[in-house]
């Protein structure tokens, strides 16, 4: 098998490709590509896949499914073996919640656990989404951990054993292994950020406490280590990773460290020092991260070194690439085509995914969306904002408790609960879960003075000076880094909020000047603007508020004089209850959880959205 040599230069070769393995997925689009920067030790990285193992069935750039990824990894393993290099696969959590393939099954994850385990991954850790519910964390312990055959690591996470009730590590704290071809001795850990929203059957230990534990200190004092590998569902530039970096550097000042991060859903790269870097590889199976290191010592075995190898070890070279998850990229990076690329294993897994989707009836259509509705690709307010659609159309039509239907109500919804866009065309069972996968119901405070209730939105959106600490993750994630935002924003502040124009991030590539580019990621990270494998035209992303608010059954909406009501019911998604309580306390109202009640018998937003679509977007596309 012939592969191209590593190069940062653009390749404009266009190859024939088949349809993506999922029958309903669109064809990927030809685009100029950068090569993968192969090194001595190489990695493929996934994170925050959230059940998108079928790929994106309405976005050509991201149509690769988990079976395609398996084929891709198998071919890259063959390349590594043929050249005497090494390849490791990493996954850093949040594999669940966010797609019908996971959320529509009973029990949840019935199919995705079997699909995920088909990929041989070398280091795996948990994310916060695996821990919100007892059932999902038990499944990690009873299924995913044993299926991973020693690759799952849980450095700061314990669980109450479902059978004995004993507190035990969810998985081993760390592992040491030697790579197959180069003999690189790797000491690996698996961390989670300082998460506090987990169910009561799991215990997340603060990272700063973990790095002081005897087992951790003994592990990092091991002198027979060529590389520390820290996989974590952790922001790259975070206090948690800084604590780990500092702890290792205090005892191993010169050993390279490779961090892999997650949680923020962005493509990102971070430098800790000249021998320590971190990579985060996006979200939702949009990105396969590629990372390479050249210049590592090979204490595990004798490996012939080329001239200059000693200097390379003194100054190892790190490189990254963000691969668009589609067959066009995969074919190019393996020098294969629609006939030679799919492996038997990959085809079988793609068939598993198609069968699961059929069993779950994920293509069942509720209606036909008349336009695109965006989470972050339209400002708020705007007629293409999904949040305006929810605020002005869905919530007023659907949020009504029969026992309180005539009482004015102020409905608060956190934008972070809306996970993805709606595309013009079929709105299916799968669409419902990609937009709103969570099971949260509605609760309410009755008869709250309106003069105070009307200030809740501004407090939750941090628009006024306050002492209430509202986390940023309450809002919908921006799928770009803060560095990308800062580099892209030029000009005055807009009335609706900041807007981010990625035009100044386009790489300088005269060879591609006359080739039309499709919209997509144009990432700017700590190493510059050449990280994306596919050249795209820029997309604008916009900040959105933490919460939106709908005022329902107010006097003006009933045709009466527009007088403010004296009291209202404050209705909210139960996930944000603690923040609503904090905001009410800030307003001088001493409400407790015991003062709340279920609204609409606990019906959730997911079902209400599909019901609204069925009633209002009727017909086939």
MOMODA-V766493 format. One record per residue. N is the residue number from 1. BURIAL is b if it has 16 or more other ideal C-beta (glycine too) atoms within 10 Angstrom, else e. Layout:
n->N burial->BURIAL
n->N burial->BURIAL
This chain:
n->1 burial->e
n->2 burial->e
n->3 burial->b
n->4 burial->e
n->5 burial->e
n->6 burial->e
n->7 burial->e
n->8 burial->e
n->9 burial->e
n->10 burial->b
n->11 burial->e
n->12 burial->e
n->13 burial->e
n->14 burial->e
n->15 burial->e
n->16 burial->e
n->17 burial->b
n->18 burial->e
n->19 burial->e
n->20 burial->b
n->21 burial->b
n->22 burial->b
n->23 burial->e
n->24 burial->b
n->25 burial->b
n->26 burial->e
n->27 burial->e
n->28 burial->b
n->29 burial->b
n->30 burial->b
n->31 burial->b
n->32 burial->b
n->33 burial->b
n->34 burial->b
n->35 burial->b
n->36 burial->b
n->37 burial->b
n->38 burial->b
n->39 burial->b
n->40 burial->b
n->41 burial->b
n->42 burial->b
n->43 burial->b
n->44 burial->b
n->45 burial->b
n->46 burial->b
n->47 burial->b
n->48 burial->b
n->49 burial->b
n->50 burial->b
n->51 burial->b
n->52 burial->b
n->53 burial->b
n->54 burial->b
n->55 burial->b
n->56 burial->b
n->57 burial->b
n->58 burial->b
n->59 burial->b
n->60 burial->b
n->61 burial->b
n->62 burial->b
n->63 burial->b
n->64 burial->b
n->65 burial->b
n->66 burial->b
n->67 burial->b
n->68 burial->b
n->69 burial->b
n->70 burial->b
n->71 burial->b
n->72 burial->b
n->73 burial->b
n->74 burial->b
n->75 burial->b
n->76 burial->b
n->77 burial->b
n->78 burial->e
n->79 burial->b
n->80 burial->b
n->81 burial->e
n->82 burial->e
n->83 burial->e
n->84 burial->e
n->85 burial->b
n->86 burial->b
n->87 burial->b
n->88 burial->b
n->89 burial->b
n->90 burial->b
n->91 burial->b
n->92 burial->b
n->93 burial->b
n->94 burial->b
n->95 burial->b
n->96 burial->b
n->97 burial->b
n->98 burial->b
n->99 burial->b
n->100 burial->b
n->101 burial->b
n->102 burial->b
n->103 burial->b
n->104 burial->b
n->105 burial->b
n->106 burial->e
n->107 burial->e
n->108 burial->b
n->109 burial->b
n->110 burial->b
n->111 burial->b
n->112 burial->b
n->113 burial->b
n->114 burial->e
n->115 burial->b
n->116 burial->b
n->117 burial->e
n->118 burial->b
n->119 burial->b
n->120 burial->e
n->121 burial->b
n->122 burial->b
n->123 burial->b
n->124 burial->b
n->125 burial->b
n->126 burial->b
n->127 burial->b
n->128 burial->b
n->129 burial->b
n->130 burial->b
n->131 burial->b
n->132 burial->b
n->133 burial->b
n->134 burial->b
n->135 burial->e
n->136 burial->b
n->137 burial->b
n->138 burial->b
n->139 burial->b
n->140 burial->b
n->141 burial->b
n->142 burial->e
n->143 burial->e
n->144 burial->b
n->145 burial->b
n->146 burial->e
n->147 burial->e
n->148 burial->b
n->149 burial->e
n->150 burial->e
n->151 burial->b
n->152 burial->b
n->153 burial->b
n->154 burial->b
n->155 burial->b
n->156 burial->b
n->157 burial->b
n->158 burial->b
n->159 burial->b
n->160 burial->b
n->161 burial->e
n->162 burial->e
n->163 burial->e
n->164 burial->e
n->165 burial->e
n->166 burial->e
n->167 burial->e
n->168 burial->e
n->169 burial->b
n->170 burial->b
n->171 burial->b
n->172 burial->b
n->173 burial->b
n->174 burial->b
n->175 burial->b
n->176 burial->e
n->177 burial->b
n->178 burial->b
n->179 burial->b
n->180 burial->b
n->181 burial->b
n->182 burial->b
n->183 burial->b
n->184 burial->b
n->185 burial->b
n->186 burial->b
n->187 burial->b
n->188 burial->b
n->189 burial->b
n->190 burial->b
n->191 burial->b
n->192 burial->b
n->193 burial->b
n->194 burial->b
n->195 burial->b
n->196 burial->e
n->197 burial->e
n->198 burial->b
n->199 burial->e
n->200 burial->e
n->201 burial->b
n->202 burial->b
n->203 burial->e
n->204 burial->b
n->205 burial->b
n->206 burial->b
n->207 burial->b
n->208 burial->b
n->209 burial->e
n->210 burial->b
n->211 burial->b
n->212 burial->e
n->213 burial->e
n->214 burial->e
n->215 burial->e
n->216 burial->b
n->217 burial->e
n->218 burial->e
n->219 burial->b
n->220 burial->b
n->221 burial->e
n->222 burial->e
n->223 burial->e
n->224 burial->e
n->225 burial->b
n->226 burial->b
n->227 burial->b
n->228 burial->b
n->229 burial->b
n->230 burial->b
n->231 burial->b
n->232 burial->b
n->233 burial->b
n->234 burial->b
n->235 burial->b
n->236 burial->b
n->237 burial->b
n->238 burial->b
n->239 burial->e
n->240 burial->b
n->241 burial->b
n->242 burial->e
n->243 burial->b
n->244 burial->b
n->245 burial->b
n->246 burial->e
n->247 burial->b
n->248 burial->b
n->249 burial->b
n->250 burial->e
n->251 burial->e
n->252 burial->b
n->253 burial->e
n->254 burial->e
n->255 burial->b
n->256 burial->b
n->257 burial->b
n->258 burial->b
n->259 burial->b
n->260 burial->b
n->261 burial->b
n->262 burial->b
n->263 burial->b
n->264 burial->b
n->265 burial->b
n->266 burial->b
n->267 burial->b
n->268 burial->b
n->269 burial->b
n->270 burial->b
n->271 burial->e
n->272 burial->b
n->273 burial->e
n->274 burial->e
n->275 burial->b
n->276 burial->b
n->277 burial->b
n->278 burial->b
n->279 burial->b
n->280 burial->b
n->281 burial->b
n->282 burial->b
n->283 burial->b
n->284 burial->b
n->285 burial->b
n->286 burial->b
n->287 burial->b
n->288 burial->b
n->289 burial->b
n->290 burial->b
n->291 burial->b
n->292 burial->b
n->293 burial->b
n->294 burial->b
n->295 burial->b
n->296 burial->b
n->297 burial->b
n->298 burial->b
n->299 burial->e
n->300 burial->b
n->301 burial->e
n->302 burial->e
n->303 burial->e
n->304 burial->e
n->305 burial->e
n->306 burial->e
n->307 burial->e
n->308 burial->e
n->309 burial->b
n->310 burial->e
n->311 burial->e
n->312 burial->b
n->313 burial->b
n->314 burial->e
n->315 burial->e
n->316 burial->b
n->317 burial->e
n->318 burial->b
n->319 burial->b
n->320 burial->b
n->321 burial->b
n->322 burial->b
n->323 burial->b
n->324 burial->b
n->325 burial->b
n->326 burial->b
n->327 burial->b
n->328 burial->b
n->329 burial->b
n->330 burial->b
n->331 burial->b
n->332 burial->b
n->333 burial->b
n->334 burial->b
n->335 burial->b
n->336 burial->b
n->337 burial->e
n->338 burial->e
n->339 burial->e
n->340 burial->e
n->341 burial->b
n->342 burial->b
n->343 burial->b
n->344 burial->e
n->345 burial->b
n->346 burial->b
n->347 burial->e
n->348 burial->e
n->349 burial->b
n->350 burial->b
n->351 burial->e
n->352 burial->b
n->353 burial->b
n->354 burial->b
n->355 burial->e
n->356 burial->b
n->357 burial->b
n->358 burial->e
n->359 burial->e
n->360 burial->b
n->361 burial->e
n->362 burial->b
n->363 burial->b
n->364 burial->e
n->365 burial->b
n->366 burial->b
n->367 burial->b
n->368 burial->e
n->369 burial->b
n->370 burial->e
n->371 burial->e
n->372 burial->e
n->373 burial->b
n->374 burial->b
n->375 burial->b
n->376 burial->b
n->377 burial->b
n->378 burial->b
n->379 burial->b
n->380 burial->b
n->381 burial->e
n->382 burial->e
n->383 burial->e
n->384 burial->e
n->385 burial->b
n->386 burial->b
n->387 burial->b
n->388 burial->b
n->389 burial->b
n->390 burial->b
n->391 burial->b
n->392 burial->e
n->393 burial->e
n->394 burial->b
n->395 burial->b
n->396 burial->b
n->397 burial->e
n->398 burial->b
n->399 burial->b
n->400 burial->b
n->401 burial->b
n->402 burial->e
n->403 burial->e
n->404 burial->b
n->405 burial->e
n->406 burial->e
n->407 burial->b
n->408 burial->b
n->409 burial->b
n->410 burial->b
n->411 burial->b
n->412 burial->b
n->413 burial->b
n->414 burial->b
n->415 burial->b
n->416 burial->b
n->417 burial->b
n->418 burial->b
n->419 burial->b
n->420 burial->b
n->421 burial->b
n->422 burial->b
n->423 burial->b
n->424 burial->e
n->425 burial->e
n->426 burial->b
n->427 burial->b
n->428 burial->b
n->429 burial->b
n->430 burial->b
n->431 burial->b
n->432 burial->b
n->433 burial->b
n->434 burial->b
n->435 burial->b
n->436 burial->b
n->437 burial->b
n->438 burial->b
n->439 burial->b
n->440 burial->b
n->441 burial->b
n->442 burial->b
n->443 burial->b
n->444 burial->b
n->445 burial->b
n->446 burial->b
n->447 burial->e
n->448 burial->b
n->449 burial->e
n->450 burial->b
n->451 burial->e
n->452 burial->b
n->453 burial->b
n->454 burial->e
n->455 burial->b
n->456 burial->b
n->457 burial->b
n->458 burial->e
n->459 burial->b
n->460 burial->b
n->461 burial->b
n->462 burial->b
n->463 burial->e
n->464 burial->e
n->465 burial->e
n->466 burial->e
n->467 burial->e
n->468 burial->b
n->469 burial->e
n->470 burial->b
n->471 burial->e
n->472 burial->e
n->473 burial->e
n->474 burial->b
n->475 burial->b
n->476 burial->b
n->477 burial->b
n->478 burial->b
n->479 burial->b
n->480 burial->b
n->481 burial->b
n->482 burial->e
n->483 burial->b
n->484 burial->b
n->485 burial->b
n->486 burial->e
n->487 burial->b
n->488 burial->b
n->489 burial->e
n->490 burial->e
n->491 burial->e
n->492 burial->e
n->493 burial->e
n->494 burial->e
n->495 burial->e
n->496 burial->b
n->497 burial->e
n->498 burial->e
n->499 burial->b
n->500 burial->b
n->501 burial->e
n->502 burial->b
n->503 burial->e
n->504 burial->e
n->505 burial->b
n->506 burial->e
n->507 burial->b
n->508 burial->e
n->509 burial->b
n->510 burial->e
n->511 burial->e
n->512 burial->b
n->513 burial->e
n->514 burial->e
n->515 burial->e
n->516 burial->e
n->517 burial->b
n->518 burial->e
n->519 burial->e
n->520 burial->b
n->521 burial->b
n->522 burial->b
n->523 burial->b
n->524 burial->b
n->525 burial->b
n->526 burial->b
n->527 burial->e
n->528 burial->e
n->529 burial->b
n->530 burial->b
n->531 burial->b
n->532 burial->b
n->533 burial->b
n->534 burial->b
n->535 burial->b
n->536 burial->b
n->537 burial->e
n->538 burial->b
n->539 burial->b
n->540 burial->b
n->541 burial->b
n->542 burial->b
n->543 burial->b
n->544 burial->b
n->545 burial->b
n->546 burial->b
n->547 burial->b
n->548 burial->b
n->549 burial->b
n->550 burial->b
n->551 burial->b
n->552 burial->b
n->553 burial->b
n->554 burial->b
n->555 burial->e
n->556 burial->e
n->557 burial->e
n->558 burial->e
n->559 burial->e
n->560 burial->e
n->561 burial->e
n->562 burial->e
n->563 burial->e
n->564 burial->e
n->565 burial->b
n->566 burial->e
n->567 burial->e
n->568 burial->b
n->569 burial->b
n->570 burial->b
n->571 burial->b
n->572 burial->b
n->573 burial->b
n->574 burial->b
n->575 burial->b
n->576 burial->b
n->577 burial->e
n->578 burial->e
n->579 burial->b
n->580 burial->b
n->581 burial->b
n->582 burial->b
n->583 burial->b
n->584 burial->b
n->585 burial->e
n->586 burial->b
n->587 burial->b
n->588 burial->e
n->589 burial->e
n->590 burial->e
n->591 burial->e
n->592 burial->e
n->593 burial->e
n->594 burial->e
n->595 burial->e
n->596 burial->b
n->597 burial->e
n->598 burial->e
n->599 burial->b
n->600 burial->b
n->601 burial->e
n->602 burial->e
n->603 burial->b
n->604 burial->b
n->605 burial->b
n->606 burial->b
n->607 burial->e
n->608 burial->b
n->609 burial->b
n->610 burial->b
n->611 burial->b
n->612 burial->b
n->613 burial->b
n->614 burial->e
n->615 burial->e
n->616 burial->e
n->617 burial->b
n->618 burial->e
n->619 burial->e
n->620 burial->e
n->621 burial->e
